[in-house]
């Protein structure tokens, strides 16, 4: 039972990390495509902010994804 739960959690963690990475890349590309003339430090701070948001939100969202996977697998 523990092995099944860990397997599902790692699967949910992978799914969530890939989704967060894809959304972050789209956001950063959209930010850079707007063509705003920002200094290198402002752009670097924006990228660090996105990375911090990812690191903080991925574990939380992975538990939500885990519950969805458990519901799907129970049917």
Steps between C-alpha positions, in 0.01 A plus 500: 500500500782740585678422175181574304455832681861606443475402133186711457656794685812493282282479191295798621820690583634440150173605334480815711864592442462462123183710497657772715811504282293530181287781641810682627674476164191638326479782753867593464481488121191721509675739734801525272287524184334816626826675422526708811840654543595381844840477658669164535439506876125550458478213253712282727277583798191407297650160415597441864146592607355244259742235624411572863128478424561165331702360790233600749193396302611167351481298827158645585357440154646149492274399791200630306615303197550196725137512610386523138717199410362300792144577394575403139676177601220394738243481221 
